[in-house]
Structures are given as C-alpha cells and as structure tokens.
Amino acid sequence: MSLTAKLILSPVLVAQAIGARSRLPRLPEPTGERAGVVGRGQVLRQVLLLLRALIDWWVQRIDGPEPVRPGPGPQVEEIPID
C-alpha cells in the first residue's frame, strides 16, 4: 500500500479505533486481595542457560578441537597418605 493511501485512510482507522473503544464494556475490578506470582523467571533463566550451553558446544564443535600447546603440564604436589 502506498504512503499516500495510508495517509488518506489513517483518519478512518482512528475513527474506527475510537468507536470500538467506546463500545467496549467496562468490567468491574475483581473482589478479593491481589496475590500471586507473576512470571516464570527461574524456568526462563534455566532455558536460556541451556540454550547458551548448546550454542557454545555447537560452535566449539564447528571450530574443531583446541590445538595442543607444548610445554610443561600442571604442577602436581604429592601429599603423603598416613
């Protein structure tokens, strides 16, 4: 749809919106105390962490194995067992 047509028809859309809003019934507020938990933040966080781990694994698999670096290995200290 061209910009000219949108500009010409925009007052019609606004009029329809105002008419629809005026015809909507207004519902009363519910009785009782407001209580409860909103959202599922912990579940969403776990899903996002899982998705991140999967993407990291996939990218690492595409890049190939890490190159082996020559040099001394980790230093291990012997602890006597008595």
Secondary structure, DSSP 8 states (H G I E B T S, - for coil): --HHHHHHHHHHHHHHHHHHHHHS------SS--------HHHHHHHHHHHHHHHHHHHHHHH-------S-----------
